[in-house]
């Protein structure tokens, strides 16, 4: 069974036991839900879904979850099964009028969602592979020798850097084929959380990086770094 969850805090509570099993793979959806729950991000255009199953031994158990953003598409949690993806595809085809921008998830679930979504839409629809996404997990941090690096990093300043970081964010979003309208809200959220950093060489900004809201599960905190942008 798949259920839409309106309240982000309820969504975080419902998915906690599942997120404990994969705090890294589930961090992107959890970070956005947390931002909305704490008023850092607008809830407009964002919806959360939870899939569950019932057994005699355990009762109702959450098995997977997903998040839909009107501007960025659908993000499936790592545990979404092909059956759940198929059901979700039918739900979206019948309830979301606008064409879905994209879907991200593991290969089998994404393929199952696409097949179901295209099959159930009232107008002819086809899905096309866009790109493979790779998530890197950082181990023990070993910073390079300062003598081998040009420049230094500093915290971004809203007075000095807002316009530049917005322009760079637009370039980044354009490169990954995401809506550039997200640039200004992204930068504003980053300044609000003090989560944007600029790299300077001889006093000139040459790139920037940021990180999503940290997600803590049972004492383990996950930071998702991104974007990392170097000016062309």
Biotite code that builds the C-alpha atoms (Angstrom):
import biotite.structure as struc

atoms = struc.array([
    struc.Atom([0.000, 0.000, 0.000], chain_id="A", res_id=1, res_name="UNK", atom_name="CA", element="C"),
    struc.Atom([1.265, 3.471, -0.883], chain_id="A", res_id=2, res_name="UNK", atom_name="CA", element="C"),
    struc.Atom([0.101, 6.519, 1.028], chain_id="A", res_id=3, res_name="UNK", atom_name="CA", element="C"),
    struc.Atom([0.766, 10.232, 0.505], chain_id="A", res_id=4, res_name="UNK", atom_name="CA", element="C"),
    struc.Atom([2.028, 11.918, 3.692], chain_id="A", res_id=5, res_name="UNK", atom_name="CA", element="C"),
    struc.Atom([1.312, 15.629, 3.926], chain_id="A", res_id=6, res_name="UNK", atom_name="CA", element="C"),
    struc.Atom([3.186, 16.468, 7.133], chain_id="A", res_id=7, res_name="UNK", atom_name="CA", element="C"),
    struc.Atom([7.000, 16.261, 6.731], chain_id="A", res_id=8, res_name="UNK", atom_name="CA", element="C"),
    struc.Atom([7.566, 15.588, 10.436], chain_id="A", res_id=9, res_name="UNK", atom_name="CA", element="C"),
    struc.Atom([5.140, 12.664, 10.310], chain_id="A", res_id=10, res_name="UNK", atom_name="CA", element="C"),
    struc.Atom([6.982, 11.415, 7.235], chain_id="A", res_id=11, res_name="UNK", atom_name="CA", element="C"),
    struc.Atom([10.322, 11.555, 9.076], chain_id="A", res_id=12, res_name="UNK", atom_name="CA", element="C"),
    struc.Atom([8.835, 9.660, 12.015], chain_id="A", res_id=13, res_name="UNK", atom_name="CA", element="C"),
    struc.Atom([7.244, 6.988, 9.830], chain_id="A", res_id=14, res_name="UNK", atom_name="CA", element="C"),
    struc.Atom([10.453, 6.363, 7.887], chain_id="A", res_id=15, res_name="UNK", atom_name="CA", element="C"),
    struc.Atom([12.883, 6.471, 10.827], chain_id="A", res_id=16, res_name="UNK", atom_name="CA", element="C"),
    struc.Atom([13.226, 2.708, 11.286], chain_id="A", res_id=17, res_name="UNK", atom_name="CA", element="C"),
    struc.Atom([13.924, 2.253, 7.576], chain_id="A", res_id=18, res_name="UNK", atom_name="CA", element="C"),
    struc.Atom([16.341, 5.177, 7.417], chain_id="A", res_id=19, res_name="UNK", atom_name="CA", element="C"),
    struc.Atom([18.343, 3.621, 10.261], chain_id="A", res_id=20, res_name="UNK", atom_name="CA", element="C"),
    struc.Atom([19.295, 0.828, 7.861], chain_id="A", res_id=21, res_name="UNK", atom_name="CA", element="C"),
    struc.Atom([20.684, 3.219, 5.232], chain_id="A", res_id=22, res_name="UNK", atom_name="CA", element="C"),
    struc.Atom([21.268, 6.709, 6.664], chain_id="A", res_id=23, res_name="UNK", atom_name="CA", element="C"),
    struc.Atom([23.394, 7.704, 3.673], chain_id="A", res_id=24, res_name="UNK", atom_name="CA", element="C"),
    struc.Atom([21.156, 6.477, 0.861], chain_id="A", res_id=25, res_name="UNK", atom_name="CA", element="C"),
    struc.Atom([18.083, 8.008, 2.481], chain_id="A", res_id=26, res_name="UNK", atom_name="CA", element="C"),
    struc.Atom([19.692, 11.326, 3.408], chain_id="A", res_id=27, res_name="UNK", atom_name="CA", element="C"),
    struc.Atom([18.645, 13.400, 0.376], chain_id="A", res_id=28, res_name="UNK", atom_name="CA", element="C"),
    struc.Atom([14.923, 12.882, 0.904], chain_id="A", res_id=29, res_name="UNK", atom_name="CA", element="C"),
    struc.Atom([15.275, 13.196, 4.684], chain_id="A", res_id=30, res_name="UNK", atom_name="CA", element="C"),
    struc.Atom([17.205, 16.476, 4.398], chain_id="A", res_id=31, res_name="UNK", atom_name="CA", element="C"),
    struc.Atom([14.478, 18.088, 2.291], chain_id="A", res_id=32, res_name="UNK", atom_name="CA", element="C"),
    struc.Atom([11.742, 16.820, 4.621], chain_id="A", res_id=33, res_name="UNK", atom_name="CA", element="C"),
    struc.Atom([13.674, 18.226, 7.581], chain_id="A", res_id=34, res_name="UNK", atom_name="CA", element="C"),
    struc.Atom([14.099, 21.611, 5.864], chain_id="A", res_id=35, res_name="UNK", atom_name="CA", element="C"),
    struc.Atom([10.351, 21.832, 5.280], chain_id="A", res_id=36, res_name="UNK", atom_name="CA", element="C"),
    struc.Atom([9.524, 20.663, 8.806], chain_id="A", res_id=37, res_name="UNK", atom_name="CA", element="C"),
    struc.Atom([11.717, 23.387, 10.320], chain_id="A", res_id=38, res_name="UNK", atom_name="CA", element="C"),
    struc.Atom([10.620, 26.152, 7.965], chain_id="A", res_id=39, res_name="UNK", atom_name="CA", element="C"),
    struc.Atom([13.897, 26.416, 6.054], chain_id="A", res_id=40, res_name="UNK", atom_name="CA", element="C"),
    struc.Atom([12.277, 25.402, 2.773], chain_id="A", res_id=41, res_name="UNK", atom_name="CA", element="C"),
    struc.Atom([8.830, 26.046, 1.304], chain_id="A", res_id=42, res_name="UNK", atom_name="CA", element="C"),
    struc.Atom([6.566, 22.979, 1.081], chain_id="A", res_id=43, res_name="UNK", atom_name="CA", element="C"),
    struc.Atom([5.108, 24.188, -2.219], chain_id="A", res_id=44, res_name="UNK", atom_name="CA", element="C"),
    struc.Atom([5.356, 21.562, -4.931], chain_id="A", res_id=45, res_name="UNK", atom_name="CA", element="C"),
    struc.Atom([6.828, 18.852, -2.667], chain_id="A", res_id=46, res_name="UNK", atom_name="CA", element="C"),
    struc.Atom([5.004, 15.644, -1.712], chain_id="A", res_id=47, res_name="UNK", atom_name="CA", element="C"),
    struc.Atom([6.091, 12.590, 0.264], chain_id="A", res_id=48, res_name="UNK", atom_name="CA", element="C"),
    struc.Atom([4.968, 8.972, -0.123], chain_id="A", res_id=49, res_name="UNK", atom_name="CA", element="C"),
    struc.Atom([5.342, 5.917, 2.100], chain_id="A", res_id=50, res_name="UNK", atom_name="CA", element="C"),
    struc.Atom([4.915, 2.283, 1.048], chain_id="A", res_id=51, res_name="UNK", atom_name="CA", element="C"),
    struc.Atom([4.004, -0.265, 3.705], chain_id="A", res_id=52, res_name="UNK", atom_name="CA", element="C"),
    struc.Atom([3.222, -3.948, 4.077], chain_id="A", res_id=53, res_name="UNK", atom_name="CA", element="C"),
    struc.Atom([1.344, -5.905, 6.741], chain_id="A", res_id=54, res_name="UNK", atom_name="CA", element="C"),
    struc.Atom([2.465, -9.140, 8.357], chain_id="A", res_id=55, res_name="UNK", atom_name="CA", element="C"),
    struc.Atom([1.079, -11.187, 11.248], chain_id="A", res_id=56, res_name="UNK", atom_name="CA", element="C"),
    struc.Atom([4.384, -11.020, 13.104], chain_id="A", res_id=57, res_name="UNK", atom_name="CA", element="C"),
    struc.Atom([5.219, -7.319, 12.749], chain_id="A", res_id=58, res_name="UNK", atom_name="CA", element="C"),
    struc.Atom([1.960, -5.612, 11.804], chain_id="A", res_id=59, res_name="UNK", atom_name="CA", element="C"),
    struc.Atom([2.251, -2.629, 9.457], chain_id="A", res_id=60, res_name="UNK", atom_name="CA", element="C"),
    struc.Atom([5.862, -2.038, 8.390], chain_id="A", res_id=61, res_name="UNK", atom_name="CA", element="C"),
    struc.Atom([7.191, 0.795, 6.211], chain_id="A", res_id=62, res_name="UNK", atom_name="CA", element="C"),
    struc.Atom([9.085, -0.792, 3.326], chain_id="A", res_id=63, res_name="UNK", atom_name="CA", element="C"),
    struc.Atom([10.110, 2.211, 1.225], chain_id="A", res_id=64, res_name="UNK", atom_name="CA", element="C"),
    struc.Atom([9.395, 5.865, 0.548], chain_id="A", res_id=65, res_name="UNK", atom_name="CA", element="C"),
    struc.Atom([9.616, 8.519, -2.144], chain_id="A", res_id=66, res_name="UNK", atom_name="CA", element="C"),
    struc.Atom([9.499, 12.272, -2.672], chain_id="A", res_id=67, res_name="UNK", atom_name="CA", element="C"),
    struc.Atom([8.056, 14.252, -5.572], chain_id="A", res_id=68, res_name="UNK", atom_name="CA", element="C"),
    struc.Atom([9.117, 17.799, -6.425], chain_id="A", res_id=69, res_name="UNK", atom_name="CA", element="C"),
    struc.Atom([7.196, 19.626, -9.139], chain_id="A", res_id=70, res_name="UNK", atom_name="CA", element="C"),
    struc.Atom([10.428, 21.114, -10.449], chain_id="A", res_id=71, res_name="UNK", atom_name="CA", element="C"),
    struc.Atom([12.864, 18.208, -10.004], chain_id="A", res_id=72, res_name="UNK", atom_name="CA", element="C"),
    struc.Atom([10.727, 15.096, -10.457], chain_id="A", res_id=73, res_name="UNK", atom_name="CA", element="C"),
    struc.Atom([10.487, 11.938, -8.352], chain_id="A", res_id=74, res_name="UNK", atom_name="CA", element="C"),
    struc.Atom([13.167, 10.530, -6.035], chain_id="A", res_id=75, res_name="UNK", atom_name="CA", element="C"),
    struc.Atom([12.792, 6.908, -4.925], chain_id="A", res_id=76, res_name="UNK", atom_name="CA", element="C"),
    struc.Atom([14.374, 5.567, -1.749], chain_id="A", res_id=77, res_name="UNK", atom_name="CA", element="C"),
    struc.Atom([16.916, 2.734, -2.210], chain_id="A", res_id=78, res_name="UNK", atom_name="CA", element="C"),
    struc.Atom([14.469, 0.055, -1.005], chain_id="A", res_id=79, res_name="UNK", atom_name="CA", element="C"),
    struc.Atom([11.614, 0.745, -3.446], chain_id="A", res_id=80, res_name="UNK", atom_name="CA", element="C"),
    struc.Atom([10.697, -2.606, -5.012], chain_id="A", res_id=81, res_name="UNK", atom_name="CA", element="C"),
    struc.Atom([9.605, -3.133, -8.611], chain_id="A", res_id=82, res_name="UNK", atom_name="CA", element="C"),
    struc.Atom([6.059, -3.831, -7.399], chain_id="A", res_id=83, res_name="UNK", atom_name="CA", element="C"),
    struc.Atom([5.942, -0.619, -5.357], chain_id="A", res_id=84, res_name="UNK", atom_name="CA", element="C"),
    struc.Atom([7.420, 1.371, -8.240], chain_id="A", res_id=85, res_name="UNK", atom_name="CA", element="C"),
    struc.Atom([4.793, -0.060, -10.587], chain_id="A", res_id=86, res_name="UNK", atom_name="CA", element="C"),
    struc.Atom([1.994, 0.973, -8.216], chain_id="A", res_id=87, res_name="UNK", atom_name="CA", element="C"),
    struc.Atom([3.510, 4.426, -7.771], chain_id="A", res_id=88, res_name="UNK", atom_name="CA", element="C"),
    struc.Atom([3.771, 4.846, -11.545], chain_id="A", res_id=89, res_name="UNK", atom_name="CA", element="C"),
    struc.Atom([0.055, 4.190, -11.916], chain_id="A", res_id=90, res_name="UNK", atom_name="CA", element="C"),
    struc.Atom([-0.737, 6.637, -9.099], chain_id="A", res_id=91, res_name="UNK", atom_name="CA", element="C"),
    struc.Atom([1.287, 9.408, -10.739], chain_id="A", res_id=92, res_name="UNK", atom_name="CA", element="C"),
    struc.Atom([-0.123, 8.745, -14.199], chain_id="A", res_id=93, res_name="UNK", atom_name="CA", element="C"),
    struc.Atom([-3.678, 9.070, -12.898], chain_id="A", res_id=94, res_name="UNK", atom_name="CA", element="C"),
    struc.Atom([-3.267, 11.935, -10.406], chain_id="A", res_id=95, res_name="UNK", atom_name="CA", element="C"),
    struc.Atom([-0.529, 14.258, -11.734], chain_id="A", res_id=96, res_name="UNK", atom_name="CA", element="C"),
    struc.Atom([-1.624, 16.132, -14.844], chain_id="A", res_id=97, res_name="UNK", atom_name="CA", element="C"),
    struc.Atom([1.715, 17.711, -15.746], chain_id="A", res_id=98, res_name="UNK", atom_name="CA", element="C"),
    struc.Atom([4.311, 15.470, -17.366], chain_id="A", res_id=99, res_name="UNK", atom_name="CA", element="C"),
    struc.Atom([6.842, 14.207, -14.829], chain_id="A", res_id=100, res_name="UNK", atom_name="CA", element="C"),
    struc.Atom([10.251, 15.827, -15.336], chain_id="A", res_id=101, res_name="UNK", atom_name="CA", element="C"),
    struc.Atom([12.385, 12.872, -14.242], chain_id="A", res_id=102, res_name="UNK", atom_name="CA", element="C"),
    struc.Atom([12.616, 9.965, -11.828], chain_id="A", res_id=103, res_name="UNK", atom_name="CA", element="C"),
    struc.Atom([15.699, 8.909, -9.858], chain_id="A", res_id=104, res_name="UNK", atom_name="CA", element="C"),
    struc.Atom([16.221, 5.604, -8.076], chain_id="A", res_id=105, res_name="UNK", atom_name="CA", element="C"),
    struc.Atom([17.822, 2.190, -8.439], chain_id="A", res_id=106, res_name="UNK", atom_name="CA", element="C"),
    struc.Atom([17.791, 0.721, -11.949], chain_id="A", res_id=107, res_name="UNK", atom_name="CA", element="C"),
    struc.Atom([15.044, -1.881, -11.531], chain_id="A", res_id=108, res_name="UNK", atom_name="CA", element="C"),
    struc.Atom([12.656, 0.373, -9.605], chain_id="A", res_id=109, res_name="UNK", atom_name="CA", element="C"),
    struc.Atom([13.157, 3.262, -12.014], chain_id="A", res_id=110, res_name="UNK", atom_name="CA", element="C"),
    struc.Atom([12.492, 1.034, -15.027], chain_id="A", res_id=111, res_name="UNK", atom_name="CA", element="C"),
    struc.Atom([9.362, -0.406, -13.385], chain_id="A", res_id=112, res_name="UNK", atom_name="CA", element="C"),
    struc.Atom([8.059, 3.065, -12.532], chain_id="A", res_id=113, res_name="UNK", atom_name="CA", element="C"),
    struc.Atom([8.686, 4.354, -16.058], chain_id="A", res_id=114, res_name="UNK", atom_name="CA", element="C"),
    struc.Atom([6.912, 1.411, -17.681], chain_id="A", res_id=115, res_name="UNK", atom_name="CA", element="C"),
    struc.Atom([3.867, 1.760, -15.433], chain_id="A", res_id=116, res_name="UNK", atom_name="CA", element="C"),
    struc.Atom([3.748, 5.552, -15.657], chain_id="A", res_id=117, res_name="UNK", atom_name="CA", element="C"),
    struc.Atom([3.926, 5.575, -19.461], chain_id="A", res_id=118, res_name="UNK", atom_name="CA", element="C"),
    struc.Atom([1.392, 2.747, -19.771], chain_id="A", res_id=119, res_name="UNK", atom_name="CA", element="C"),
    struc.Atom([-1.244, 4.429, -17.612], chain_id="A", res_id=120, res_name="UNK", atom_name="CA", element="C"),
    struc.Atom([-0.993, 8.017, -18.845], chain_id="A", res_id=121, res_name="UNK", atom_name="CA", element="C"),
    struc.Atom([-3.941, 9.163, -20.951], chain_id="A", res_id=122, res_name="UNK", atom_name="CA", element="C"),
    struc.Atom([-1.629, 10.647, -23.598], chain_id="A", res_id=123, res_name="UNK", atom_name="CA", element="C"),
    struc.Atom([1.189, 8.678, -25.294], chain_id="A", res_id=124, res_name="UNK", atom_name="CA", element="C"),
    struc.Atom([4.326, 8.955, -23.155], chain_id="A", res_id=125, res_name="UNK", atom_name="CA", element="C"),
    struc.Atom([7.797, 7.465, -23.430], chain_id="A", res_id=126, res_name="UNK", atom_name="CA", element="C"),
    struc.Atom([10.710, 7.530, -20.990], chain_id="A", res_id=127, res_name="UNK", atom_name="CA", element="C"),
    struc.Atom([14.360, 7.986, -21.944], chain_id="A", res_id=128, res_name="UNK", atom_name="CA", element="C"),
    struc.Atom([17.505, 7.279, -19.934], chain_id="A", res_id=129, res_name="UNK", atom_name="CA", element="C"),
    struc.Atom([19.247, 10.504, -18.992], chain_id="A", res_id=130, res_name="UNK", atom_name="CA", element="C"),
    struc.Atom([22.358, 9.663, -16.975], chain_id="A", res_id=131, res_name="UNK", atom_name="CA", element="C"),
    struc.Atom([23.779, 7.444, -14.262], chain_id="A", res_id=132, res_name="UNK", atom_name="CA", element="C"),
    struc.Atom([24.218, 9.125, -10.895], chain_id="A", res_id=133, res_name="UNK", atom_name="CA", element="C"),
    struc.Atom([27.011, 8.044, -8.545], chain_id="A", res_id=134, res_name="UNK", atom_name="CA", element="C"),
    struc.Atom([27.105, 8.770, -4.820], chain_id="A", res_id=135, res_name="UNK", atom_name="CA", element="C"),
    struc.Atom([30.536, 8.855, -3.196], chain_id="A", res_id=136, res_name="UNK", atom_name="CA", element="C"),
    struc.Atom([30.896, 8.165, 0.532], chain_id="A", res_id=137, res_name="UNK", atom_name="CA", element="C"),
    struc.Atom([33.805, 9.961, 2.196], chain_id="A", res_id=138, res_name="UNK", atom_name="CA", element="C"),
    struc.Atom([35.912, 7.927, 4.600], chain_id="A", res_id=139, res_name="UNK", atom_name="CA", element="C"),
    struc.Atom([38.587, 9.374, 6.856], chain_id="A", res_id=140, res_name="UNK", atom_name="CA", element="C"),
    struc.Atom([39.273, 12.917, 5.712], chain_id="A", res_id=141, res_name="UNK", atom_name="CA", element="C"),
    struc.Atom([42.892, 13.573, 4.800], chain_id="A", res_id=142, res_name="UNK", atom_name="CA", element="C"),
    struc.Atom([43.249, 17.166, 3.598], chain_id="A", res_id=143, res_name="UNK", atom_name="CA", element="C"),
    struc.Atom([45.999, 17.719, 1.026], chain_id="A", res_id=144, res_name="UNK", atom_name="CA", element="C"),
    struc.Atom([49.072, 19.676, 1.954], chain_id="A", res_id=145, res_name="UNK", atom_name="CA", element="C"),
    struc.Atom([48.355, 23.432, 1.859], chain_id="A", res_id=146, res_name="UNK", atom_name="CA", element="C"),
    struc.Atom([51.534, 23.926, -0.146], chain_id="A", res_id=147, res_name="UNK", atom_name="CA", element="C"),
    struc.Atom([49.984, 21.957, -3.020], chain_id="A", res_id=148, res_name="UNK", atom_name="CA", element="C"),
    struc.Atom([46.849, 24.086, -3.222], chain_id="A", res_id=149, res_name="UNK", atom_name="CA", element="C"),
    struc.Atom([46.322, 27.514, -4.717], chain_id="A", res_id=150, res_name="UNK", atom_name="CA", element="C"),
    struc.Atom([44.047, 29.731, -2.676], chain_id="A", res_id=151, res_name="UNK", atom_name="CA", element="C"),
    struc.Atom([41.848, 29.054, 0.330], chain_id="A", res_id=152, res_name="UNK", atom_name="CA", element="C"),
    struc.Atom([38.233, 28.492, 1.323], chain_id="A", res_id=153, res_name="UNK", atom_name="CA", element="C"),
    struc.Atom([36.069, 30.937, 3.252], chain_id="A", res_id=154, res_name="UNK", atom_name="CA", element="C"),
    struc.Atom([32.433, 31.110, 4.331], chain_id="A", res_id=155, res_name="UNK", atom_name="CA", element="C"),
    struc.Atom([30.262, 32.807, 1.737], chain_id="A", res_id=156, res_name="UNK", atom_name="CA", element="C"),
    struc.Atom([28.955, 36.273, 2.557], chain_id="A", res_id=157, res_name="UNK", atom_name="CA", element="C"),
    struc.Atom([25.489, 37.324, 1.473], chain_id="A", res_id=158, res_name="UNK", atom_name="CA", element="C"),
    struc.Atom([26.699, 40.890, 0.868], chain_id="A", res_id=159, res_name="UNK", atom_name="CA", element="C"),
    struc.Atom([29.759, 39.924, -1.177], chain_id="A", res_id=160, res_name="UNK", atom_name="CA", element="C"),
    struc.Atom([28.724, 36.712, -2.861], chain_id="A", res_id=161, res_name="UNK", atom_name="CA", element="C"),
    struc.Atom([24.940, 36.455, -3.313], chain_id="A", res_id=162, res_name="UNK", atom_name="CA", element="C"),
    struc.Atom([24.819, 37.609, -6.937], chain_id="A", res_id=163, res_name="UNK", atom_name="CA", element="C"),
    struc.Atom([27.841, 35.559, -7.983], chain_id="A", res_id=164, res_name="UNK", atom_name="CA", element="C"),
    struc.Atom([26.645, 32.375, -6.278], chain_id="A", res_id=165, res_name="UNK", atom_name="CA", element="C"),
    struc.Atom([23.188, 32.771, -7.810], chain_id="A", res_id=166, res_name="UNK", atom_name="CA", element="C"),
    struc.Atom([24.738, 33.110, -11.273], chain_id="A", res_id=167, res_name="UNK", atom_name="CA", element="C"),
    struc.Atom([27.012, 30.122, -10.676], chain_id="A", res_id=168, res_name="UNK", atom_name="CA", element="C"),
    struc.Atom([24.084, 28.083, -9.332], chain_id="A", res_id=169, res_name="UNK", atom_name="CA", element="C"),
    struc.Atom([22.136, 28.846, -12.502], chain_id="A", res_id=170, res_name="UNK", atom_name="CA", element="C"),
    struc.Atom([25.071, 27.584, -14.565], chain_id="A", res_id=171, res_name="UNK", atom_name="CA", element="C"),
    struc.Atom([25.250, 24.423, -12.449], chain_id="A", res_id=172, res_name="UNK", atom_name="CA", element="C"),
    struc.Atom([21.505, 23.751, -12.711], chain_id="A", res_id=173, res_name="UNK", atom_name="CA", element="C"),
    struc.Atom([21.591, 24.387, -16.447], chain_id="A", res_id=174, res_name="UNK", atom_name="CA", element="C"),
    struc.Atom([24.465, 21.905, -16.775], chain_id="A", res_id=175, res_name="UNK", atom_name="CA", element="C"),
    struc.Atom([22.538, 19.153, -14.967], chain_id="A", res_id=176, res_name="UNK", atom_name="CA", element="C"),
    struc.Atom([19.373, 20.100, -16.909], chain_id="A", res_id=177, res_name="UNK", atom_name="CA", element="C"),
    struc.Atom([17.453, 21.161, -13.808], chain_id="A", res_id=178, res_name="UNK", atom_name="CA", element="C"),
    struc.Atom([15.152, 24.209, -13.551], chain_id="A", res_id=179, res_name="UNK", atom_name="CA", element="C"),
    struc.Atom([17.268, 27.351, -13.198], chain_id="A", res_id=180, res_name="UNK", atom_name="CA", element="C"),
    struc.Atom([14.433, 28.959, -11.210], chain_id="A", res_id=181, res_name="UNK", atom_name="CA", element="C"),
    struc.Atom([15.741, 26.913, -8.264], chain_id="A", res_id=182, res_name="UNK", atom_name="CA", element="C"),
    struc.Atom([18.994, 28.910, -8.154], chain_id="A", res_id=183, res_name="UNK", atom_name="CA", element="C"),
    struc.Atom([17.873, 31.902, -6.084], chain_id="A", res_id=184, res_name="UNK", atom_name="CA", element="C"),
    struc.Atom([15.917, 29.838, -3.493], chain_id="A", res_id=185, res_name="UNK", atom_name="CA", element="C"),
    struc.Atom([18.855, 27.421, -3.191], chain_id="A", res_id=186, res_name="UNK", atom_name="CA", element="C"),
    struc.Atom([21.317, 30.235, -2.494], chain_id="A", res_id=187, res_name="UNK", atom_name="CA", element="C"),
    struc.Atom([18.927, 31.892, -0.035], chain_id="A", res_id=188, res_name="UNK", atom_name="CA", element="C"),
    struc.Atom([18.538, 28.623, 1.897], chain_id="A", res_id=189, res_name="UNK", atom_name="CA", element="C"),
    struc.Atom([22.294, 28.125, 1.879], chain_id="A", res_id=190, res_name="UNK", atom_name="CA", element="C"),
    struc.Atom([22.940, 31.545, 3.382], chain_id="A", res_id=191, res_name="UNK", atom_name="CA", element="C"),
    struc.Atom([20.221, 30.974, 5.971], chain_id="A", res_id=192, res_name="UNK", atom_name="CA", element="C"),
    struc.Atom([21.938, 27.759, 7.095], chain_id="A", res_id=193, res_name="UNK", atom_name="CA", element="C"),
    struc.Atom([25.508, 29.137, 6.727], chain_id="A", res_id=194, res_name="UNK", atom_name="CA", element="C"),
    struc.Atom([26.143, 26.216, 4.368], chain_id="A", res_id=195, res_name="UNK", atom_name="CA", element="C"),
    struc.Atom([27.855, 27.911, 1.400], chain_id="A", res_id=196, res_name="UNK", atom_name="CA", element="C"),
    struc.Atom([31.608, 28.304, 0.941], chain_id="A", res_id=197, res_name="UNK", atom_name="CA", element="C"),
    struc.Atom([33.737, 30.116, -1.624], chain_id="A", res_id=198, res_name="UNK", atom_name="CA", element="C"),
    struc.Atom([37.201, 29.153, -2.841], chain_id="A", res_id=199, res_name="UNK", atom_name="CA", element="C"),
    struc.Atom([39.437, 32.139, -3.617], chain_id="A", res_id=200, res_name="UNK", atom_name="CA", element="C"),
    struc.Atom([42.772, 32.414, -5.382], chain_id="A", res_id=201, res_name="UNK", atom_name="CA", element="C"),
    struc.Atom([44.606, 35.707, -4.903], chain_id="A", res_id=202, res_name="UNK", atom_name="CA", element="C"),
    struc.Atom([41.380, 37.203, -3.552], chain_id="A", res_id=203, res_name="UNK", atom_name="CA", element="C"),
    struc.Atom([39.307, 36.182, -6.579], chain_id="A", res_id=204, res_name="UNK", atom_name="CA", element="C"),
    struc.Atom([36.436, 33.663, -6.236], chain_id="A", res_id=205, res_name="UNK", atom_name="CA", element="C"),
    struc.Atom([36.982, 30.668, -8.520], chain_id="A", res_id=206, res_name="UNK", atom_name="CA", element="C"),
    struc.Atom([34.356, 28.236, -7.233], chain_id="A", res_id=207, res_name="UNK", atom_name="CA", element="C"),
    struc.Atom([31.966, 27.350, -4.451], chain_id="A", res_id=208, res_name="UNK", atom_name="CA", element="C"),
    struc.Atom([30.489, 24.404, -2.584], chain_id="A", res_id=209, res_name="UNK", atom_name="CA", element="C"),
    struc.Atom([27.604, 23.774, -0.226], chain_id="A", res_id=210, res_name="UNK", atom_name="CA", element="C"),
    struc.Atom([25.946, 21.027, 1.741], chain_id="A", res_id=211, res_name="UNK", atom_name="CA", element="C"),
    struc.Atom([22.389, 19.929, 2.429], chain_id="A", res_id=212, res_name="UNK", atom_name="CA", element="C"),
    struc.Atom([20.881, 20.060, 5.897], chain_id="A", res_id=213, res_name="UNK", atom_name="CA", element="C"),
    struc.Atom([22.558, 17.359, 8.013], chain_id="A", res_id=214, res_name="UNK", atom_name="CA", element="C"),
    struc.Atom([20.420, 14.365, 8.922], chain_id="A", res_id=215, res_name="UNK", atom_name="CA", element="C"),
    struc.Atom([20.983, 12.626, 12.265], chain_id="A", res_id=216, res_name="UNK", atom_name="CA", element="C"),
    struc.Atom([19.817, 9.063, 12.858], chain_id="A", res_id=217, res_name="UNK", atom_name="CA", element="C"),
    struc.Atom([20.624, 7.517, 16.242], chain_id="A", res_id=218, res_name="UNK", atom_name="CA", element="C"),
    struc.Atom([23.715, 9.611, 16.849], chain_id="A", res_id=219, res_name="UNK", atom_name="CA", element="C"),
    struc.Atom([25.106, 9.322, 13.311], chain_id="A", res_id=220, res_name="UNK", atom_name="CA", element="C"),
    struc.Atom([25.009, 12.550, 11.304], chain_id="A", res_id=221, res_name="UNK", atom_name="CA", element="C"),
    struc.Atom([25.151, 12.518, 7.509], chain_id="A", res_id=222, res_name="UNK", atom_name="CA", element="C"),
    struc.Atom([26.176, 15.577, 5.495], chain_id="A", res_id=223, res_name="UNK", atom_name="CA", element="C"),
    struc.Atom([25.432, 15.528, 1.760], chain_id="A", res_id=224, res_name="UNK", atom_name="CA", element="C"),
    struc.Atom([27.950, 17.755, -0.013], chain_id="A", res_id=225, res_name="UNK", atom_name="CA", element="C"),
    struc.Atom([26.839, 19.518, -3.156], chain_id="A", res_id=226, res_name="UNK", atom_name="CA", element="C"),
    struc.Atom([26.991, 21.206, -5.435], chain_id="A", res_id=227, res_name="UNK", atom_name="CA", element="C"),
    struc.Atom([30.731, 21.602, -5.936], chain_id="A", res_id=228, res_name="UNK", atom_name="CA", element="C"),
    struc.Atom([31.208, 24.145, -8.714], chain_id="A", res_id=229, res_name="UNK", atom_name="CA", element="C"),
    struc.Atom([34.408, 25.429, -10.327], chain_id="A", res_id=230, res_name="UNK", atom_name="CA", element="C"),
    struc.Atom([34.032, 28.400, -12.631], chain_id="A", res_id=231, res_name="UNK", atom_name="CA", element="C"),
    struc.Atom([34.853, 27.553, -16.266], chain_id="A", res_id=232, res_name="UNK", atom_name="CA", element="C"),
])
